[in-house]
Each structure stands twice: as structure tokens, then as C-alpha cells.
Amino acid sequence: MSDPVLIQLLSRIADALDRLAPPAAPEPTFAAGSFFRYRADRGVFEPAPDNALPLDLLLGVESQKTRFVEALRRFAAGLPTNHALLWGVRGTGKSSLAKAAVHAEAARSAQVKLVEVDRDAIAALPDLFDRLRGRDERFVVFCDDLSFEEGAAAGKILKSALEGGVAGPPANVLFVATSNRRHLAPQGHDESKGLMAAAEQAEETVSVSDRFGLWIGFPPMDQPAYLLAVRAYAERYALSIDGLERRALQWAQARGARSGRVAFQFIREIAGELGIPLPL
């Protein structure tokens, strides 16, 4: 026979546990815009400002732009598309291209959304994919500056999430990552582990980047391409100064690099001198 006192006690314990349990993640609403951040710790999608550069201002990366835009348009049309890894020298436009292309495609189709996930939250990808699976929207899940240090478990989670897991990625999700490293991990190995361990480590490293069917490389920008970018930015924002190219080269020399990012930073400096606001 059931003990009424015991049943009442168990009921009170169950109620207390319900109150202590974290609230369920709210159902995502994507009507607020095209760009979102996924907060893995809370399981929420926060609208993010769409501050992408216009595609036509991304200069010196014409072949990369063509390949990525074509892949994105196939994805938006519901056609098979490979997950993309944009890798190469810092500041050459990898992140800018990803965001600009999604911005342009979202203007063509309101169903295209970008969801940015922090590289430290890669372990949340399986849950994120499950929450996006079956929705009408087409999601570009974007991770900027992705890399894995030696022995990182996140690399194995990413491999399973993109290819090899039971569920796999949803058909309405395209995973896009940028990285300064072609294989997403530091080069070299610990010789103290021996040749066999080093070979296994190298194989594990390559197997992560192999999950991306589309690799797009971004080499260093040469001087003509750098100056072309500077002139295009200056023309777009109506900035007129004497010695523009000379000062742009001095700026790049002081930074020790030529890239689209350095060019835009120079333009921002000139706009500040002239008292002209920029939209970004």
C-alpha cells in the first residue's frame, strides 16, 4: 500500500528539482534580421548588426569571391553544397567575404540567415544543428578564426558534426569557417612522442580540415592590389587628399603588411582627418 506521507515527500522533491532545473531554451525567431549570434551557454539566438562590406569593395580576391558566391547561391537554391574553409594570411578578406556574400544573398532571399558561433563553442554544434534542422530557412553557420590546439577535443566534435555522426548536418545548414591555418592546427609535432605518434597526430590534424569539401585560399596581397583597394575605398567614400598612394604605402610599411584590412584601416584614418564619417 502506498504511504501518503512518502508520496507527498517525493512530490515536494520533484517540484523542488523542477524549480532548480535551468529553463528550456526559447524557440528561435529569425524574422528579426539576417545576422545572428548563437549563445551556446544559454542556447539563444541574438540578432547581430549586419555591418558587412559591399561585395564590390572586396578587391584582390576576385577568384575567391567568385567561388564562394557561386557555392552560396547553390546552397540558397537548395542544391548540394560543400562546407567551406576560407584559409590564408590574416587581413586578406576571409571574414569580410563570408559576411558580404551572405548579406548579398540575404537581400535576394529572406530565407538565408547567418548564425555566428564562437570557436570556443564548437562543442555546441551538434545541438545547434539539431535546433536548425527541419526549419524553412537556409542557415550559414559561421565560425571566424577557427583553430584547434594539439589534442583539442573540439576538433573531433567538429569532424563528427560535419561528417561521420549519426545525424550529420542538416540539409539546410552550410558550415563556413575562416582560419589562418590550412589544417586548423599548429604545424610541427612533439618529437618526444615518437614517429608513430607524430604520424597519427598529423593524420588527425588533416582529417579535420578534410571535412570541408571547399577550400578557398587567400594569399598575401601584393602592392598593386593593395593600392587598388585604397583607391576604391577612397572613391567610394569621396575622400580626396594629396599623396594618397604615397601615404597608403607608408601606412602599410609601418604596419608591416599589405592587406584589405590594412587598406580600410588607412581609409578610416584619412576619413577621421578629414572629418568625414564612414558607414562602418
C-alpha positions in Angstrom: 0.0 0.0 0.0 1.3 3.4 -0.8 2.4 5.7 2.0 0.7 9.1 1.6 3.5 10.8 3.6 6.2 9.3 1.3 4.2 10.2 -1.8 3.9 13.8 -0.6 7.6 14.0 0.2 8.6 12.7 -3.2 6.2 15.1 -4.9 7.8 18.0 -3.0 11.3 16.8 -4.0 10.2 16.6 -7.7 8.8 20.2 -7.5 12.0 21.5 -6.0 14.1 19.8 -8.7 11.9 21.4 -11.4 12.4 24.8 -9.9 16.2 24.3 -9.8 16.4 23.0 -13.4 17.5 25.6 -16.0 14.7 27.0 -18.1 14.3 25.5 -21.6 15.9 27.4 -24.4 13.4 29.7 -26.1 12.2 28.8 -29.6 14.4 30.8 -32.0 12.8 33.6 -34.0 14.6 34.6 -37.2 12.3 37.2 -38.5 14.3 40.0 -36.8 17.0 40.1 -39.4 19.6 38.2 -41.4 22.6 38.0 -39.0 22.5 36.2 -35.6 24.9 35.1 -32.9 24.4 31.8 -31.2 25.0 32.0 -27.4 25.8 28.4 -26.6 25.8 28.9 -22.8 22.1 30.0 -23.0 21.0 28.3 -26.2 19.7 31.6 -27.6 20.0 33.3 -31.0 20.7 37.0 -30.7 20.2 39.4 -33.6 23.5 40.9 -34.7 24.2 44.1 -36.6 24.6 43.5 -40.3 27.8 45.5 -40.9 29.1 43.6 -44.0 31.1 45.5 -46.6 29.6 45.6 -50.1 30.9 42.8 -52.2 32.3 45.1 -54.9 34.6 46.7 -52.3 36.4 43.4 -51.7 39.3 43.7 -54.2 42.2 41.5 -54.9 40.2 38.4 -54.1 38.2 38.1 -57.3 38.6 34.3 -57.8 37.9 33.6 -54.2 34.8 35.8 -54.4 33.5 34.0 -57.5 34.0 30.5 -56.0 32.3 31.4 -52.7 29.4 33.3 -54.1 28.6 30.5 -56.6 28.7 28.0 -53.7 26.4 30.2 -51.6 23.9 30.7 -54.4 23.7 26.9 -54.9 23.1 26.4 -51.2 20.4 29.1 -51.2 18.7 27.4 -54.1 18.6 24.1 -52.1 21.3 22.4 -54.2 24.1 20.2 -52.7 27.0 22.4 -51.4 30.2 21.6 -49.7 31.1 23.1 -46.3 33.7 25.8 -46.9 37.0 26.6 -45.3 38.4 30.1 -46.1 42.1 30.0 -45.1 45.1 32.2 -45.5 47.0 35.2 -44.4 45.4 37.4 -41.8 43.6 40.5 -43.1 43.1 39.3 -46.6 39.3 39.4 -46.5 38.2 35.9 -45.4 35.7 37.0 -42.8 34.6 40.1 -44.9 33.9 37.9 -47.9 31.8 35.4 -45.9 29.7 38.2 -44.4 29.4 40.2 -47.5 28.3 37.3 -49.6 25.7 36.2 -47.1 24.5 39.8 -46.9 24.1 40.0 -50.7 22.3 36.6 -50.8 20.0 37.5 -47.9 19.0 40.6 -50.0 17.9 38.1 -52.7 16.2 35.7 -50.4 14.9 36.4 -47.0 15.3 32.7 -46.1 19.1 33.0 -46.0 20.4 33.6 -42.5 23.9 33.8 -41.0 24.4 32.3 -37.5 27.8 33.0 -36.0 29.1 30.6 -33.4 32.2 31.3 -31.3 35.2 29.0 -31.9 35.2 28.1 -28.2 31.7 26.8 -28.6 32.3 24.3 -31.3 31.2 21.6 -28.8 27.7 23.0 -29.1 27.5 22.4 -32.9 25.5 19.1 -32.7 22.9 20.8 -30.5 22.8 23.8 -32.8 22.4 21.7 -35.9 19.5 19.9 -34.2 17.8 23.1 -33.4 18.1 24.3 -37.0 17.2 21.0 -38.6 13.9 21.0 -40.5 13.3 24.7 -40.5 12.4 26.6 -43.7 15.3 29.0 -43.5 18.7 28.3 -45.1 21.5 28.8 -42.5 25.1 29.7 -43.0 26.7 28.7 -39.6 29.8 30.8 -39.5 32.9 30.4 -37.3 35.6 33.0 -37.5 39.3 32.3 -36.8 38.8 28.6 -36.2 41.8 26.6 -35.0 42.5 23.7 -32.7 45.5 23.3 -30.4 47.1 20.0 -30.2 44.9 17.4 -28.6 41.8 19.6 -28.6 38.6 17.5 -28.3 36.7 20.2 -30.2 38.3 19.0 -33.4 36.8 15.6 -33.0 33.4 17.1 -32.3 33.6 19.2 -35.4 34.5 16.1 -37.5 31.6 14.2 -36.2 29.2 17.1 -36.6 30.1 17.7 -40.2 30.6 14.2 -41.3 30.5 10.8 -39.6 27.9 11.4 -36.8 24.7 9.5 -36.7 22.5 12.5 -37.6 25.0 14.6 -39.6 24.5 18.2 -40.5 21.0 19.3 -41.7 20.4 19.9 -45.4 19.5 23.5 -44.6 22.9 24.3 -42.9 26.1 25.3 -44.6 29.1 25.4 -42.2 31.7 28.1 -43.1 34.9 28.7 -41.2 37.8 31.0 -41.6 41.3 30.2 -40.4 44.9 31.4 -40.7 45.9 27.7 -40.8 45.1 25.5 -43.7 44.7 22.4 -41.5 43.3 24.3 -38.5 46.1 23.2 -36.2 49.6 24.3 -35.3 52.3 22.9 -37.5 55.0 20.6 -36.2 54.8 17.9 -33.5 56.3 16.9 -30.3 59.3 14.7 -31.2 59.3 13.2 -27.7 56.1 11.3 -28.7 57.9 9.3 -31.4 57.4 8.9 -35.1 54.3 6.8 -34.8 52.6 9.2 -32.5 53.6 12.1 -34.7 52.2 10.4 -37.8 48.9 9.7 -36.0 48.8 13.4 -34.9 49.4 14.6 -38.4 46.6 12.3 -39.8 44.2 13.5 -37.1 45.0 17.1 -38.0 44.4 16.7 -41.7 41.2 14.7 -41.1 39.6 17.8 -39.5 40.1 20.1 -42.5 39.1 17.2 -44.8 35.5 17.6 -43.6 35.4 20.8 -45.7 34.8 20.0 -49.3 35.5 23.5 -50.4 38.9 25.1 -49.6 39.5 28.7 -50.7 43.0 30.1 -50.1 43.8 33.8 -49.6 47.5 34.6 -50.4 49.2 37.8 -49.3 48.2 40.9 -51.2 50.8 42.5 -53.5 51.4 46.2 -53.8 49.2 46.9 -56.9 46.2 45.1 -55.4 46.7 47.0 -52.1 46.8 50.3 -53.9 43.8 49.3 -55.9 41.8 48.7 -52.7 42.9 52.0 -51.3 41.8 53.9 -54.4 38.5 52.1 -54.5 37.7 52.8 -50.8 38.7 56.5 -51.3 36.5 56.8 -54.3 33.5 55.1 -52.6 33.7 57.4 -49.6 34.6 60.6 -51.5 38.0 61.0 -49.8 40.3 63.4 -51.6 43.8 64.1 -50.3 47.2 64.8 -51.9 49.7 61.9 -52.0 47.0 59.2 -51.3 49.1 56.3 -52.6 52.4 57.6 -51.0 50.7 57.8 -47.6 49.0 54.4 -48.1 52.4 52.8 -48.8 53.9 54.5 -45.7 50.9 53.2 -43.7 51.4 49.7 -44.9 55.1 49.8 -44.2 54.5 51.0 -40.7 52.1 48.1 -40.2 54.5 45.6 -41.8 51.7 44.2 -44.0 49.6 44.8 -47.1 46.0 43.6 -47.0 42.4 44.7 -47.4 42.2 45.2 -43.7 45.2 47.5 -43.6 43.8 49.4 -46.6 40.5 50.0 -44.9 42.2 51.0 -41.6 44.2 53.6 -43.6 41.0 54.9 -45.2 39.4 55.1 -41.7 42.4 57.2 -40.6 42.1 59.6 -43.6 38.3 59.9 -43.1 39.0 60.9 -39.4 41.5 63.5 -40.5 39.0 65.0 -43.0 36.1 64.8 -40.6 34.1 62.6 -42.8 32.0 59.8 -41.2 32.1 56.3 -42.6 29.2 53.9 -42.5 31.3 51.1 -41.0 
